[in-house]
Amino acid sequence: MVDTDTLFKEALLLDPKKRAELIDKLLSSFDKLDTEVDALWVSEAEDRIKAYEQEKMRAVSLEDVLRKYK
């Protein structure tokens, strides 16, 4: 297997458009779906909606959230 330094040096020899395409492909490779994590997020979202509808949770405006961190 080629080490990352060698790959990097070879990538620098590419024209800018090809380097950008390579960067895009590399970054996209991190976006693999994880069905287990997706299922957990769906469950969490449904739980939060249910809690809001049952008035166990209240909505907070974006302005209020951002004000907290200023």
Secondary structure as UniProt FT lines:
FT   HELIX           4..12
FT   HELIX           16..28
FT   TURN            29..30
FT   HELIX           35..53
FT   TURN            54..55
FT   HELIX           62..68
//
